[in-house]
Every structure is written in structure tokens, then in C-alpha cells.
Amino acid sequence: MLRRFSSLLSISPLDGRYKSQLSGLNEILSEAGLIKNRIRVEVSWFLHLAKSGIIRDSQGKEIFLTPDDISKLENLWKNFTISAAEWVKDKEKVTNHDLKAVEYYIKSHSHLKQHSEYFHILCTSEDINNLAYSLMFQQSVKDILLPTLNTLYVKLENLSCKYALVPMLSRTHGQPASPTTVGKEMANFAYRVKRQIKSLENINLTGKCNGAVGNFNVHIVTYPGLDWMQISKSFIESLGLSYNPYTTQIEPHDLVSELCGLVSLLNTILLDFSRDMWGYISLGYFKPLIKDSEVGSSTMPHKVNPIDFENAEGNLGVANALLQHLQHKLPISRFQRDLSDSTALRNVGVALGHSLLSYKSLLKGLDKLTVNQELLSNELNEHWEILAEPVQMILRKHHCDQPYELLKAHTRGKGNLNEEQYKTMINAIASEAKLDKIVISELLSLKPSNYIGLAGELAKGLKNH
């Protein structure tokens, strides 16, 4: 019989097979992480009201909190434990309400018993929940996803520089095309990834704390004459979030939707990269580093498979299926609220978890590869027909009649050309078009390996963009 809490009993692979790879993220986005952040918001709201002189003791005096009082309250979330989370979950079995269980936990564990009814005062559950989720998602991006993505970017940037001048046959529509370099192809993806990283760095999630339908109804009745919009704004900004003044009972999740869209686009870029790398490996452009202890197939001993890029592709697909649903679902809620966003929000962490797995798989896969420069060189030497492009352009420059059609007749559908066949073709064209010796010499000096344009400069100049 398996142990009760064995990861082997987990339905989700995030909590089973891949659990060890998600250290840090699971602490933030788990149920325990949600409870912790709910406590943080509840305590912070109490402290904000006390500091503002709004809530008072039984004698009508402002509540004076010592530094020790504040520290003890903040430690309810800063020193949060699994035992504390279990206390809340046990209480939830009685209340059948997760947020009320959090309120009871704070009241039970706070040393300020005389002020306990001020915890959760003026709040609806969503005032706490929306802020807790925004804190969780913002921390996940800042502390976990972005450092991993920046590591991936640096890896691509280094590969761009290292292989900036290693020529490689391009393939458009899967067919041989004008050469590029390995470094330039890495730079293409690095640049795209960097743009999305910058967008993620700049996103700042929003929050609300304005009551049951977003109008401060109970605030105005209970404590009239106060600037509740400013009080709410300053509280939310003190948490590092942006203030949303116009909401219903729920914060409309537009920025969480935007976050899902940004991560989804980033994942789509990396899905493109994963498939290209898979293809390059299958063509032999990259060689995998082999560990003698590993097995590639249960029946075929020779196999060395691109499993890290395949794993990344699979996880990116799962992540994007969720992210794209969340992006379109979260901004929609019936009238002043329905509960459909609740279960959806709980799955943002699942989407980010699969995203993080894919980023780590790509890093792992890239660390296992070396460029097969010999194969790349040999392949270019088998495809001199790709020089038809520069040849016809040079002929245009020298006013040759119908150069495109001339090269088309000599190359299209004719198969590969080697160096000798290319030179034979040039001599034939020279005779047909009556070319000057200078032009002929220019055409014969062309090589697939040096027909790379500014690919090298672009690859090396990535840091400047």
C-alpha cells in the first residue's frame, strides 16, 4: 500500500512526476500559498485601518499598536506553516467557506483578542481573494518565471555569439534556401523571447477593496465622512499592486487575463523554437551529448532521442490550452459576479507550472547539444543551386536580359548542384548571355558558405537590440 501523501498518488503530474522541478512555485501557488496570502491581506488591511485611525478601541480611542504587536500579526503569514494551513482547512470543513475559515484562524491566533472583530471588517470575500491572487501571480512571475526565462535568454544569446559565423543551409517550405548561420537562428528566437520578458517585467496586476458590489456601500454607512477611495487606493498600492477604482463585487481580472496572454504568446514562441530544434536535431545539425547510463528506447539500443524538446513542446501545449481559456474566461462575469472565476483562478497556477516545466526542459535540452559543423559544411557543399538567387541579382545589376528566367531554366527542378556543376552552369550562362570576364569572375567567386549576408553581424549584435 502506498503512503498516504506519496506523490505517486497524485492525479496531476505537477504534484507527482514533476513535483521536484517546481520547488518554489508550488509554495506560492498551492492551496497553502493561497491561504498564506489571504492571511497577509487580512492582517495588512487591519494594520492599515489601525494606522489610519479608523478603527478604535472600546473607549473610542485610536488603537495603538507597538512594533511588537505589528511583528506578531505579520508573523501570522510570514512564519506560515503547513500546520497552520491544515488548521484552516479543518475549520473550512465546519464553515463550508474558505475565507471565513481564514478569518477564524486569525482571530484564534492573534494576541489582540480585544480587537478581533476588526479582522475582516468592511470586507467582502473578494476584497481579500483578488488581492491574494494578484500577490501570488505577481510573485510567481517575478521570483520564479522571470529568472528562469532570463537564464534561457542568456543561453540563447551565448549560442548566438558562439555560432554567429557557422553557416547553415536554410529551409523555406522545407526546401533548401539561402544560407543563414546557426547563431543568427538562435538570435531570432532570443530577440522574440526578450521582448516578451520585458512585457512580463512591466506588468503590474490590479486589485480592489471596495465591498460587496464595488461601491463602498457598507463603508459609507459604517464610517461616513471618510475618503474611502483614497484609503482603498493607498492600501492596495502598499501591497505593490495597482488600484482599480471601477469594479463589481469582483476585480474584473483584465490584468490577469493580460498576463495569461503574455505567457501564452511567449509559450507559442518557445513552441516554435522547440519544433525547430527538434527538426534540426533530426537533420543532424546538432549532436546530443550521450550518457552511457541512459536508455533511448526499450527495444532499440541505438536510440538517442530529443526528449527534452519534446517534453517542452508537450508542456507548452498543455499550458497554452489553459492560458488561452483563462485569458478569455476571466474577464467575463454575470452581472455583479458569478462564481465561475473561482475555479478558473485556481488553475492559473497549473498553467504557470506547465510553462515553467517547459522552460526548464529547454534549458536542459540546450545544455546537451553541440553543433555538427562538419555536417553543416558538407550539406552546404551539396547545394550550390542556392546561389541562383545572388547570380540572377548580379546579372540584373549588369543589365543582363531576363536573368531570373535564365537561372530558373538552369536550376528549377534540376536537383542539387555541387561545386563543379555550379561552375559548369556559370560558364554556360556566361556564353549564353555574353558576360564580361569581370562578371564571370564575380559569379565564380560565390560560395554557399560565404553567402550569409549580415547573419554573423546580426547574431553578434543581439545585445545592442
TASUL-V482976 format. One record per pair of residues at least 12 apart in sequence whose C-alpha atoms are under 8 Angstrom apart, sorted by the first residue. I is the first residue (numbers start at 0). GAP is how many residues later the second one is. Records with the same first field share a line. If there is no record, write none. Layout:
I = GAP / GAP
This chain:
6 = 12
13 = 336 / 339 / 340
17 = 339
20 = 336
21 = 331 / 334 / 335
23 = 120
24 = 115 / 119 / 328
27 = 108 / 111 / 112
28 = 107 / 108 / 111 / 320
29 = 319
31 = 50 / 53
32 = 103
33 = 98 / 99 / 102
34 = 50 / 53 / 67
35 = 41 / 44 / 49
36 = 40 / 95 / 96 / 98 / 99
37 = 61 / 64 / 90 / 91 / 93 / 94
38 = 37 / 38 / 63 / 64 / 67
39 = 34 / 36 / 37 / 92
40 = 87 / 90 / 91
41 = 61 / 77 / 78 / 86
42 = 30 / 31 / 76
43 = 30
44 = 75 / 190
45 = 72 / 73 / 74
46 = 23
47 = 187
49 = 12 / 13 / 14 / 15
53 = 169
54 = 63
56 = 58
71 = 38 / 39
72 = 37
75 = 30 / 33 / 34
86 = 18
87 = 13 / 14 / 17
88 = 12
90 = 13
98 = 26
102 = 16 / 17
105 = 13
106 = 12
121 = 89 / 96 / 97
122 = 86 / 87 / 88 / 89
123 = 87 / 88
125 = 86 / 123 / 124 / 125
126 = 81 / 82 / 83 / 84 / 123
127 = 81
129 = 77 / 78 / 120 / 121
130 = 75 / 76 / 77 / 105
132 = 212
133 = 71 / 72 / 73 / 107 / 122
134 = 104 / 106
136 = 212
137 = 66 / 67
140 = 59
141 = 59
144 = 211
145 = 51 / 54 / 55
147 = 208 / 211 / 212
148 = 48 / 210
149 = 47
151 = 207 / 210 / 211
152 = 37 / 40 / 41
154 = 208
155 = 30 / 31 / 33 / 34
156 = 29 / 30 / 33 / 305 / 306
158 = 24 / 27
159 = 22 / 23 / 24 / 25 / 26 / 27 / 299 / 300 / 302
160 = 22 / 298 / 299
161 = 21
162 = 18 / 19 / 20 / 21
163 = 17 / 18 / 19 / 20 / 291 / 292 / 293 / 295 / 296
164 = 16 / 17 / 18 / 290 / 291
165 = 15 / 16 / 17 / 207
166 = 12 / 13 / 14 / 15 / 209 / 210 / 282 / 283 / 285
167 = 12 / 13 / 14 / 208 / 209 / 212 / 281
168 = 12 / 207 / 210 / 211
175 = 207 / 210
176 = 209
177 = 208 / 209 / 211 / 273 / 274
178 = 269 / 270 / 272 / 273
179 = 272 / 273 / 275
180 = 271 / 274 / 275
182 = 272 / 273 / 276 / 277
183 = 271 / 272 / 274 / 275
184 = 274
185 = 273
186 = 271 / 272 / 275
188 = 80 / 81 / 84
190 = 271 / 274
191 = 77
192 = 73 / 76 / 77
195 = 66 / 67 / 69 / 70
198 = 63
199 = 59 / 62 / 63
202 = 52 / 56
203 = 37 / 38 / 51
204 = 36 / 37 / 50 / 51
205 = 35 / 36 / 37 / 38 / 45 / 47 / 49
206 = 29 / 34 / 35 / 36 / 37 / 44
207 = 24 / 28 / 35 / 36 / 37 / 39 / 42 / 43
208 = 23 / 27
209 = 19 / 22
210 = 38
211 = 36 / 37
212 = 34 / 35 / 36 / 37 / 123
213 = 32 / 33 / 34 / 35 / 36
214 = 33
215 = 12
228 = 16
232 = 12
247 = 88 / 89
248 = 87 / 88
249 = 86 / 87
251 = 78 / 79 / 80 / 81
252 = 77 / 78
253 = 76 / 77
255 = 71 / 74
256 = 69 / 70 / 71 / 73 / 74
257 = 69
259 = 63 / 64 / 66 / 67
260 = 62 / 63 / 66
262 = 60
263 = 55 / 56 / 59 / 60
266 = 49 / 53 / 88
267 = 48 / 52
269 = 46
270 = 41 / 42 / 45 / 46
273 = 35 / 36 / 38 / 39 / 88
274 = 34 / 38
276 = 32
277 = 28 / 31 / 32
280 = 25
283 = 88 / 91
284 = 86 / 87 / 88 / 90 / 91
285 = 83 / 84 / 85 / 86
286 = 82 / 83 / 84 / 85
287 = 16 / 18 / 80 / 81 / 82
288 = 79 / 80 / 81
289 = 14 / 78
305 = 59
306 = 58
307 = 53 / 54 / 56 / 57
308 = 52 / 53 / 56
310 = 47 / 50
311 = 45 / 46 / 47 / 49 / 50
312 = 45
313 = 44
314 = 39 / 40 / 42 / 43
315 = 38 / 39 / 42
317 = 33 / 36
318 = 31 / 32 / 33 / 34 / 35 / 36
319 = 31
321 = 25 / 26 / 29
322 = 25 / 28
325 = 18 / 19 / 22
328 = 12 / 15
329 = 14 / 15
376 = 72
379 = 68 / 69
380 = 37 / 38 / 67 / 68
381 = 34 / 35 / 36 / 37
382 = 33 / 34 / 35 / 65
383 = 32 / 33 / 34 / 35 / 38 / 63 / 64
384 = 26 / 31 / 32 / 33 / 37
385 = 62
386 = 59 / 60 / 61 / 64
387 = 19 / 20 / 23
390 = 16 / 52
391 = 12 / 14 / 15
393 = 49
397 = 41
399 = 33
400 = 32
405 = 23
409 = 15
422 = 21
425 = 14 / 17 / 18
426 = 13
